[in-house]
Amino acid sequence: MSNNDIVAGFDDEKDDSLKIRLQKVDSVDGCLVLYLTGYIDTYNSNFFQKRVTRAVESGYTKLIFNCGGLNYVSSTGIGSFTAFLKAVKPRGGDLVLLEIQPKVYEVFQLLGFSQFFNIKDNLNEAVDFFNSDGKSGSTDVFPKIFQCPICGKKLKATKSGRFRCSECKTILAIDNSGQVFLG
């Protein structure tokens, strides 16, 4: 199924610096996975916003951005994600980010935006988040296995709090919902 089959006119414009592939999530109404490859900066963020806005206007308000292929995001690009969040929240939607590269995560963290976004480790967790109506309950969050946002080492947290990565020695914090932060 092509992007245009999922969202009419989605691929009318193209930009080689950012490729977006769409996948509909059949088990959740209005849910769409956007696989991002490339980078988002000042020059292509308008293109990025237009395409995602087209998806939102087509009724997709539960957006999952797979950022595994995203190797750079400027502050303008992070502003785009914030705009999407503001667009979908009033429509009963939300936004989840997956597989964020360490350097990209660091930009989110430095600008203080990591606390505003739902960041999950994989697609199953993102779909579960939407199936639970966007509630991240702490009942079965711990023990949580996740990757260090700096070095990528798999770590296990048994409860919320602050701790040090055993590989790179970075100080990390994890909140009651299982969200991981630097610091």
C-alpha positions as a Markdown table, in Angstrom:
| # | Residue | x | y | z |
|---|---|---|---|---|
| 1 | Met | 0.0 | 0.0 | 0.0 |
| 2 | Ser | 1.5 | 3.3 | -1.0 |
| 3 | Asn | 1.5 | 6.5 | 1.0 |
| 4 | Asn | -1.0 | 8.1 | -1.3 |
| 5 | Asp | -3.4 | 5.1 | -0.7 |
| 6 | Ile | -3.3 | 5.8 | 3.0 |
| 7 | Val | -3.3 | 9.7 | 2.9 |
| 8 | Ala | -4.5 | 11.1 | -0.5 |
| 9 | Gly | -1.9 | 13.4 | -2.0 |
| 10 | Phe | 0.7 | 12.6 | 0.6 |
| 11 | Asp | 3.5 | 12.1 | -1.9 |
| 12 | Asp | 2.6 | 15.0 | -4.2 |
| 13 | Glu | 5.7 | 16.7 | -2.9 |
| 14 | Lys | 9.1 | 15.0 | -2.3 |
| 15 | Asp | 12.3 | 16.1 | -0.6 |
| 16 | Asp | 15.3 | 13.8 | -0.8 |
| 17 | Ser | 16.6 | 15.1 | 2.6 |
| 18 | Leu | 13.6 | 13.6 | 4.4 |
| 19 | Lys | 11.8 | 10.4 | 3.3 |
| 20 | Ile | 8.5 | 9.5 | 5.0 |
| 21 | Arg | 6.9 | 6.1 | 4.7 |
| 22 | Leu | 3.4 | 5.6 | 6.1 |
| 23 | Gln | 1.9 | 2.5 | 7.8 |
| 24 | Lys | -1.7 | 2.4 | 9.0 |
| 25 | Val | -2.3 | 0.7 | 12.4 |
| 26 | Asp | -5.5 | -1.3 | 11.9 |
| 27 | Ser | -5.9 | -2.2 | 15.6 |
| 28 | Val | -6.2 | 1.5 | 16.6 |
| 29 | Asp | -8.7 | 4.0 | 15.0 |
| 30 | Gly | -6.9 | 7.0 | 13.5 |
| 31 | Cys | -3.4 | 5.7 | 14.2 |
| 32 | Leu | -0.6 | 6.1 | 11.7 |
| 33 | Val | 3.1 | 5.2 | 11.8 |
| 34 | Leu | 5.4 | 7.6 | 10.0 |
| 35 | Tyr | 8.9 | 6.1 | 9.3 |
| 36 | Leu | 11.3 | 9.0 | 9.1 |
| 37 | Thr | 14.6 | 8.7 | 7.2 |
| 38 | Gly | 17.1 | 11.6 | 6.8 |
| 39 | Tyr | 17.1 | 14.8 | 8.7 |
| 40 | Ile | 14.8 | 17.7 | 9.7 |
| 41 | Asp | 16.2 | 21.2 | 9.7 |
| 42 | Thr | 15.2 | 24.8 | 9.0 |
| 43 | Tyr | 15.1 | 24.1 | 5.2 |
| 44 | Asn | 12.9 | 21.1 | 5.1 |
| 45 | Ser | 10.7 | 21.5 | 8.3 |
| 46 | Asn | 8.0 | 23.3 | 6.3 |
| 47 | Phe | 7.8 | 20.4 | 3.9 |
| 48 | Phe | 7.7 | 18.0 | 6.9 |
| 49 | Gln | 4.9 | 20.0 | 8.6 |
| 50 | Lys | 2.8 | 20.2 | 5.4 |
| 51 | Arg | 2.9 | 16.4 | 4.8 |
| 52 | Val | 2.1 | 15.5 | 8.4 |
| 53 | Thr | -0.7 | 18.1 | 8.6 |
| 54 | Arg | -2.2 | 16.5 | 5.5 |
| 55 | Ala | -2.3 | 13.2 | 7.5 |
| 56 | Val | -3.9 | 14.9 | 10.5 |
| 57 | Glu | -6.5 | 16.5 | 8.3 |
| 58 | Ser | -7.3 | 13.1 | 6.8 |
| 59 | Gly | -8.3 | 11.9 | 10.3 |
| 60 | Tyr | -5.1 | 10.5 | 11.7 |
| 61 | Thr | -4.7 | 11.9 | 15.2 |
| 62 | Lys | -2.7 | 9.2 | 16.8 |
| 63 | Leu | 0.7 | 9.5 | 15.3 |
| 64 | Ile | 3.7 | 7.3 | 15.9 |
| 65 | Phe | 7.0 | 8.7 | 14.5 |
| 66 | Asn | 9.6 | 6.0 | 14.0 |
| 67 | Cys | 12.8 | 8.0 | 14.2 |
| 68 | Gly | 15.2 | 5.1 | 13.7 |
| 69 | Gly | 16.4 | 6.5 | 10.4 |
| 70 | Leu | 16.4 | 10.1 | 11.5 |
| 71 | Asn | 20.0 | 11.2 | 12.0 |
| 72 | Tyr | 19.6 | 14.9 | 12.8 |
| 73 | Val | 16.8 | 17.2 | 14.1 |
| 74 | Ser | 17.3 | 21.0 | 14.5 |
| 75 | Ser | 15.4 | 23.0 | 17.0 |
| 76 | Thr | 13.1 | 24.0 | 14.1 |
| 77 | Gly | 12.4 | 20.3 | 13.5 |
| 78 | Ile | 11.6 | 19.8 | 17.2 |
| 79 | Gly | 9.2 | 22.8 | 16.9 |
| 80 | Ser | 7.5 | 20.8 | 14.1 |
| 81 | Phe | 6.8 | 17.9 | 16.5 |
| 82 | Thr | 5.4 | 20.4 | 19.1 |
| 83 | Ala | 3.1 | 21.8 | 16.4 |
| 84 | Phe | 1.8 | 18.3 | 15.6 |
| 85 | Leu | 1.2 | 17.6 | 19.3 |
| 86 | Lys | -0.8 | 20.9 | 19.5 |
| 87 | Ala | -2.8 | 19.9 | 16.4 |
| 88 | Val | -3.8 | 16.3 | 17.5 |
| 89 | Lys | -4.4 | 16.9 | 21.3 |
| 90 | Pro | -7.6 | 18.9 | 20.8 |
| 91 | Arg | -8.9 | 16.2 | 18.4 |
| 92 | Gly | -8.4 | 13.5 | 21.1 |
| 93 | Gly | -5.1 | 12.3 | 19.7 |
| 94 | Asp | -1.5 | 12.1 | 20.8 |
| 95 | Leu | 2.0 | 11.6 | 19.5 |
| 96 | Val | 4.6 | 8.9 | 20.2 |
| 97 | Leu | 8.3 | 8.9 | 19.2 |
| 98 | Leu | 10.2 | 5.6 | 18.7 |
| 99 | Glu | 13.8 | 4.5 | 18.2 |
| 100 | Ile | 15.3 | 8.0 | 18.7 |
| 101 | Gln | 19.0 | 8.0 | 17.8 |
| 102 | Pro | 21.2 | 9.2 | 20.8 |
| 103 | Lys | 22.3 | 12.4 | 19.1 |
| 104 | Val | 18.7 | 13.3 | 18.2 |
| 105 | Tyr | 17.5 | 12.4 | 21.7 |
| 106 | Glu | 20.2 | 14.7 | 23.1 |
| 107 | Val | 18.8 | 17.7 | 21.2 |
| 108 | Phe | 15.3 | 16.9 | 22.6 |
| 109 | Gln | 16.8 | 16.6 | 26.1 |
| 110 | Leu | 19.0 | 19.8 | 25.8 |
| 111 | Leu | 16.0 | 21.9 | 24.7 |
| 112 | Gly | 13.8 | 20.4 | 27.5 |
| 113 | Phe | 11.3 | 18.8 | 25.1 |
| 114 | Ser | 11.8 | 15.2 | 26.0 |
| 115 | Gln | 9.4 | 15.5 | 28.9 |
| 116 | Phe | 6.5 | 16.7 | 26.6 |
| 117 | Phe | 6.6 | 13.7 | 24.3 |
| 118 | Asn | 5.7 | 10.1 | 24.8 |
| 119 | Ile | 8.9 | 8.2 | 23.9 |
| 120 | Lys | 8.6 | 4.4 | 23.6 |
| 121 | Asp | 11.1 | 1.7 | 22.9 |
| 122 | Asn | 9.2 | -0.1 | 20.1 |
| 123 | Leu | 6.0 | -0.2 | 18.0 |
| 124 | Asn | 4.2 | -2.6 | 20.3 |
| 125 | Glu | 4.6 | -0.3 | 23.3 |
| 126 | Ala | 3.3 | 2.6 | 21.2 |
| 127 | Val | 0.3 | 0.7 | 20.0 |
| 128 | Asp | -0.4 | -0.4 | 23.6 |
| 129 | Phe | -0.2 | 3.2 | 24.7 |
| 130 | Phe | -3.0 | 4.1 | 22.3 |
| 131 | Asn | -5.0 | 1.0 | 23.1 |
| 132 | Ser | -4.9 | 2.1 | 26.8 |
| 133 | Asp | -6.3 | 5.5 | 25.7 |
| 134 | Gly | -3.0 | 7.2 | 26.1 |
| 135 | Lys | -2.6 | 6.5 | 29.8 |
| 136 | Ser | 0.9 | 5.4 | 30.9 |
| 137 | Gly | 0.0 | 3.7 | 34.2 |
| 138 | Ser | 2.8 | 2.8 | 36.5 |
| 139 | Thr | 1.2 | -0.6 | 37.3 |
| 140 | Asp | 3.3 | -2.6 | 34.9 |
| 141 | Val | 6.0 | -0.2 | 33.8 |
| 142 | Phe | 8.7 | -1.7 | 36.1 |
| 143 | Pro | 10.9 | -3.5 | 35.7 |
| 144 | Lys | 11.6 | -1.6 | 32.5 |
| 145 | Ile | 14.3 | -2.6 | 30.0 |
| 146 | Phe | 15.5 | 0.3 | 27.8 |
| 147 | Gln | 18.6 | 1.6 | 26.0 |
| 148 | Cys | 20.9 | 4.3 | 27.3 |
| 149 | Pro | 20.2 | 7.4 | 25.2 |
| 150 | Ile | 23.9 | 8.1 | 25.0 |
| 151 | Cys | 25.7 | 4.8 | 24.4 |
| 152 | Gly | 22.8 | 2.5 | 23.5 |
| 153 | Lys | 23.6 | -0.1 | 26.2 |
| 154 | Lys | 20.5 | -2.1 | 27.3 |
| 155 | Leu | 19.6 | -1.3 | 30.9 |
| 156 | Lys | 17.0 | -2.5 | 33.4 |
| 157 | Ala | 15.3 | -0.2 | 35.9 |
| 158 | Thr | 13.3 | -1.9 | 38.7 |
| 159 | Lys | 11.8 | 1.4 | 40.0 |
| 160 | Ser | 11.8 | 5.1 | 39.3 |
| 161 | Gly | 14.8 | 7.2 | 40.3 |
| 162 | Arg | 18.3 | 8.3 | 39.3 |
| 163 | Phe | 21.1 | 5.9 | 38.4 |
| 164 | Arg | 24.3 | 5.6 | 36.3 |
| 165 | Cys | 24.7 | 3.8 | 33.0 |
| 166 | Ser | 27.0 | 0.8 | 33.6 |
| 167 | Glu | 28.7 | 1.4 | 30.2 |
| 168 | Cys | 29.2 | 5.1 | 29.7 |
| 169 | Lys | 28.6 | 6.3 | 33.3 |
| 170 | Thr | 26.0 | 8.9 | 32.2 |
| 171 | Ile | 23.6 | 9.8 | 35.0 |
| 172 | Leu | 20.0 | 8.9 | 34.0 |
| 173 | Ala | 16.7 | 9.5 | 35.6 |
| 174 | Ile | 13.5 | 7.5 | 35.1 |
| 175 | Asp | 10.1 | 8.7 | 36.2 |
| 176 | Asn | 7.1 | 6.7 | 37.5 |
| 177 | Ser | 5.7 | 6.3 | 33.9 |
| 178 | Gly | 9.0 | 4.8 | 32.7 |
| 179 | Gln | 10.2 | 7.9 | 30.8 |
| 180 | Val | 14.0 | 8.1 | 30.7 |
| 181 | Phe | 15.9 | 11.5 | 31.0 |
| 182 | Leu | 19.5 | 12.6 | 31.3 |
| 183 | Gly | 20.4 | 13.8 | 34.6 |
